[in-house]
Amino acid sequence: MTTRSRTIAVAVALWAVLPNALTGQSGAAEVSVHGFDTQRLTRIDSVRQRYVDEGQIAGAVALVMRDGEVVYEQAVGWADREANGPMTEDAVVRIASQTKALTSTAAMVLVVAGGVAPADAG
C-alpha cells in the first residue's frame, strides 16, 4: 500500500467528523458531551472499515480528542494481516512520510482559525 492511500484514508475519516465539530453545528443529530456529532463520529468506522475490506489498508487506528479528553478511539483491521493479528488501539506502526500529516494538521488549524473553509463535497 502506498503512503498516499493511507493518507487519503486518514483524511477521509477526519473530514467525515471535522466540519460539524469545528462549527458546533449539529442539526437534529445527537451530540456528545464534547460537542461532536455522534453520527459523524460513526462515519469514521465505516470509512476505515471500507478501506480495510477493499484491501487498500491493512488496518488503522483513529483517535479524536477535544480539550485533552478522548472523544473517539477505535481500531479496525489487522496489525499483522499474514498472522491474523488484529489492530489494537495501542499498536506500534511504521510511519514513513510525515509531510502529509503535518500539512493536513496545518490546514485544520487554518480552518479552525477561519483562514480557509473546507469545500462542500456534497
BELQUI-V521460 format. One record per residue. SS is DSSP state (H for helix, E for strand, L for the rest). OMEGA is omega in radians with two decimals (NA if undefined). BURIAL is I if it has 16 or more other C-alpha atoms within 10 Angstrom, else O. Layout:
SS	OMEGA	BURIAL
SS	OMEGA	BURIAL
This chain:
L	-3.12	O
L	3.06	O
H	-3.12	O
H	-3.11	O
H	3.08	O
H	-3.13	I
H	3.12	I
H	3.14	O
H	3.13	I
H	-3.12	I
H	3.12	O
H	3.14	O
H	-3.14	I
H	-3.12	I
H	3.06	I
H	-3.06	I
H	-2.96	I
H	-3.02	I
H	3.13	I
H	-3.14	I
H	-3.10	I
H	-3.09	O
H	-3.11	O
L	3.13	O
L	-3.13	O
L	-3.10	I
L	-3.11	O
L	-3.08	O
L	3.07	O
L	-3.11	O
E	3.12	I
L	-3.11	O
L	-3.13	O
L	3.09	O
L	3.12	I
L	3.06	I
E	-3.06	I
H	3.07	I
H	3.09	O
H	3.09	I
H	3.14	I
H	3.05	O
H	3.13	I
H	3.12	I
H	-3.05	I
H	3.14	O
H	-3.12	I
H	3.12	I
H	3.10	I
H	3.11	I
H	3.09	I
H	-3.11	I
H	3.14	O
L	3.12	O
L	-3.14	O
L	3.04	O
L	3.09	I
L	-3.12	I
E	-3.12	I
E	3.04	I
E	3.10	I
E	3.11	I
E	3.07	O
E	3.13	I
E	3.02	O
E	3.14	O
L	3.08	O
L	3.14	O
E	3.13	O
E	3.09	O
E	-3.08	I
E	3.03	O
E	-3.08	O
E	3.07	O
E	3.05	I
E	3.03	I
E	-2.97	I
E	2.96	I
E	3.08	I
E	-3.06	O
L	-3.09	O
L	-3.13	O
L	-3.10	O
L	3.09	O
E	-3.09	O
E	3.05	I
L	3.08	I
L	-3.09	I
L	3.12	O
L	-3.13	O
L	3.05	O
L	-3.11	O
L	3.10	O
L	3.10	O
L	-3.09	O
L	-3.06	O
L	3.12	O
L	-3.13	O
H	-3.11	O
H	3.13	O
H	3.13	O
H	3.14	O
H	-3.13	O
H	3.07	I
H	3.10	O
H	3.12	O
H	3.13	I
H	3.08	I
H	3.10	O
H	3.10	O
H	-3.14	I
H	-3.11	O
H	3.14	O
L	-3.13	O
L	3.08	O
L	3.10	O
L	3.09	O
L	3.14	O
L	3.09	O
L	-3.11	O
L	-2.96	O
L	NA	O
